[in-house]
Amino acid sequence: MDQHPLAQRLAAGLARVAVAVQAAGNAQAAGLERTFAQQQILLLLGRREDDYLLTGLAEELGLTRQAALDAIGTLVREGLVSVDGPPDQVRVGLTATGRAQVPESVNWAGELLGEMHRLEPAEQHRLLAVVIGWITTLQQRGQIPISQMCMTCRFFDGYAHPGSSRPHHCHYVDAPLGWNDVRLRCPDQLPRTPV
């Protein structure tokens, strides 16, 4: 499924927030040994009836194809996820056991993810700003792993251009950034040095 990059970032961000909220509210989740990527995969697969192309799933999660395959491997061995198809058209889906393991308390995120394509671009921008704010807060609280996100990068200068449609600035590329440009995973990100 081809999606606009904004929608991909929004889906990945919502899945991260949902997994963190689920873990924070579930005492059993504290002992859960699944990685964040594996939990996000279960959430994204749980919102669909049909399978994902592996490349589409990796894009939505902001992962490389190989990183997605690594995360999926454990889920396949646990019998939660099925993988099928030729190497260039690998499809990934939940098994019946996997569908039963998608947590009920993250249904709000699953429903929102399922309806995201109906949001106007301006609504997606506003929602992405909220999601990025939540991710930043959850990272500061230690409830979500620090990712290669613009907000945690030494090159990011938030609200450097107030009142502009592109209020932020990336000193790495020396360009203003709008919410559509902010990344949840950037290969060039360098963590901010603690002050």
PLY file of the C-alpha trace (Angstrom):
ply
format ascii 1.0
element vertex 195
property float x
property float y
property float z
element edge 194
property int vertex1
property int vertex2
end_header
0.00 0.00 0.00
1.58 3.28 -1.07
1.12 6.10 1.37
2.25 9.69 1.49
5.41 10.05 3.64
3.48 12.19 6.15
0.99 9.36 6.66
3.86 6.88 7.06
5.49 9.00 9.77
2.15 9.48 11.48
1.44 5.72 11.46
4.89 4.93 12.87
4.54 7.63 15.53
1.07 6.51 16.60
2.25 2.93 16.88
5.20 4.02 19.07
2.93 6.03 21.38
0.37 3.22 21.58
3.01 0.64 22.49
4.49 2.93 25.17
1.07 3.69 26.65
0.21 -0.01 26.66
3.49 -0.89 28.41
3.05 1.87 31.00
-0.46 0.73 31.88
0.11 -3.01 31.86
2.06 -4.65 34.66
2.46 -7.79 32.55
4.09 -5.73 29.79
7.00 -4.94 32.09
8.19 -8.53 31.67
7.50 -8.57 27.95
10.63 -9.30 25.99
9.40 -8.11 22.62
11.24 -5.22 21.07
9.50 -1.96 20.32
9.64 -2.80 16.60
7.98 -6.18 17.22
5.21 -4.55 19.25
4.69 -1.94 16.55
4.48 -4.68 13.92
1.77 -6.46 15.90
-0.18 -3.21 16.27
0.08 -2.27 12.58
-0.79 -5.79 11.40
-3.67 -5.91 13.88
-5.41 -2.96 12.28
-5.74 -4.73 8.92
-7.57 -7.79 7.68
-5.24 -8.31 4.72
-1.49 -8.84 4.65
1.17 -6.15 4.17
3.89 -6.19 1.60
7.09 -6.35 3.66
8.41 -3.22 1.95
5.24 -1.28 2.81
5.31 -2.42 6.44
8.99 -1.46 6.76
8.27 1.98 5.26
5.39 2.61 7.66
7.61 1.71 10.59
10.54 3.75 9.30
12.73 0.62 9.24
14.98 -0.88 6.61
13.71 -4.05 4.97
16.36 -6.06 6.85
15.49 -4.51 10.24
11.82 -5.33 9.63
12.72 -8.92 8.70
14.83 -9.27 11.85
11.92 -8.08 14.02
9.43 -10.29 12.18
11.62 -13.41 12.53
10.94 -13.75 16.25
7.20 -13.20 15.72
7.18 -15.92 13.05
8.96 -18.35 15.39
6.37 -17.56 18.10
3.57 -18.36 15.62
2.16 -14.81 15.74
3.05 -13.71 12.21
3.10 -15.48 8.85
5.40 -14.65 5.95
4.62 -15.77 2.41
5.52 -15.02 -1.19
8.55 -14.71 -3.46
11.55 -12.69 -2.18
10.58 -9.52 -4.07
6.90 -9.70 -3.01
7.08 -10.98 0.59
3.76 -10.56 2.37
3.41 -10.39 6.16
0.23 -11.05 8.14
-1.00 -12.02 11.57
-1.89 -15.60 12.37
-5.03 -16.28 14.43
-2.78 -16.55 17.50
-1.12 -13.25 16.64
-4.44 -11.48 16.16
-5.48 -12.62 19.64
-2.28 -11.10 21.09
-2.88 -7.55 19.81
-3.66 -5.70 23.05
-7.22 -4.44 23.47
-6.15 -1.24 25.20
-4.43 0.03 22.06
-7.60 -0.22 19.99
-7.83 3.59 20.03
-4.57 3.70 18.06
-5.61 0.87 15.76
-8.88 2.61 14.96
-7.12 5.92 14.36
-4.51 4.23 12.17
-7.30 2.61 10.16
-9.01 5.96 9.59
-5.89 8.05 9.01
-6.22 8.01 5.23
-9.49 9.95 5.61
-7.83 12.87 7.39
-7.07 15.97 5.38
-3.34 16.78 5.10
-3.73 19.72 7.50
-5.34 17.40 10.07
-2.51 14.89 9.58
0.02 17.71 10.19
-1.70 18.71 13.44
-1.93 15.11 14.61
1.74 14.49 13.75
2.75 17.50 15.87
0.79 16.07 18.82
2.26 12.59 18.30
5.83 13.94 18.10
5.21 15.89 21.32
4.03 12.72 23.06
7.01 10.73 21.80
9.39 13.41 23.06
7.69 13.44 26.48
7.70 9.64 26.71
11.39 9.56 25.76
12.21 12.12 28.45
10.36 9.96 31.01
12.27 6.87 29.89
9.05 5.12 28.79
10.04 4.84 25.15
13.47 4.25 23.60
15.20 7.28 22.10
14.96 7.00 18.34
16.73 8.81 15.55
14.12 11.55 15.68
14.61 15.17 14.60
13.55 16.42 18.02
16.47 14.64 19.72
19.09 15.64 17.11
21.88 18.14 17.73
21.12 19.70 14.32
17.45 20.38 15.11
16.42 23.89 16.16
12.74 23.88 17.12
10.68 26.95 16.35
13.66 28.84 14.92
11.27 30.47 12.43
8.13 31.26 14.49
5.00 32.17 12.58
6.25 30.39 9.46
4.70 27.34 7.81
8.16 25.78 8.28
8.91 26.83 11.87
11.81 24.48 12.65
15.35 24.44 11.27
17.76 21.61 10.45
21.37 22.80 10.61
22.57 19.56 8.97
20.92 20.51 5.67
20.66 24.21 6.65
16.98 24.42 5.78
13.72 25.25 7.51
11.44 22.31 8.34
7.68 22.07 8.51
5.82 19.33 10.37
5.69 17.38 7.11
9.52 17.37 7.06
10.13 16.26 10.66
11.39 12.68 10.78
10.81 10.01 13.39
13.83 8.09 12.09
16.63 9.92 10.30
19.84 8.16 9.20
21.80 11.41 9.67
20.57 12.09 13.23
23.19 12.68 15.89
21.92 12.74 19.49
22.02 16.02 21.34
24.83 16.26 23.85
23.35 16.39 27.38
23.77 19.83 28.94
0 1
1 2
2 3
3 4
4 5
5 6
6 7
7 8
8 9
9 10
10 11
11 12
12 13
13 14
14 15
15 16
16 17
17 18
18 19
19 20
20 21
21 22
22 23
23 24
24 25
25 26
26 27
27 28
28 29
29 30
30 31
31 32
32 33
33 34
34 35
35 36
36 37
37 38
38 39
39 40
40 41
41 42
42 43
43 44
44 45
45 46
46 47
47 48
48 49
49 50
50 51
51 52
52 53
53 54
54 55
55 56
56 57
57 58
58 59
59 60
60 61
61 62
62 63
63 64
64 65
65 66
66 67
67 68
68 69
69 70
70 71
71 72
72 73
73 74
74 75
75 76
76 77
77 78
78 79
79 80
80 81
81 82
82 83
83 84
84 85
85 86
86 87
87 88
88 89
89 90
90 91
91 92
92 93
93 94
94 95
95 96
96 97
97 98
98 99
99 100
100 101
101 102
102 103
103 104
104 105
105 106
106 107
107 108
108 109
109 110
110 111
111 112
112 113
113 114
114 115
115 116
116 117
117 118
118 119
119 120
120 121
121 122
122 123
123 124
124 125
125 126
126 127
127 128
128 129
129 130
130 131
131 132
132 133
133 134
134 135
135 136
136 137
137 138
138 139
139 140
140 141
141 142
142 143
143 144
144 145
145 146
146 147
147 148
148 149
149 150
150 151
151 152
152 153
153 154
154 155
155 156
156 157
157 158
158 159
159 160
160 161
161 162
162 163
163 164
164 165
165 166
166 167
167 168
168 169
169 170
170 171
171 172
172 173
173 174
174 175
175 176
176 177
177 178
178 179
179 180
180 181
181 182
182 183
183 184
184 185
185 186
186 187
187 188
188 189
189 190
190 191
191 192
192 193
193 194
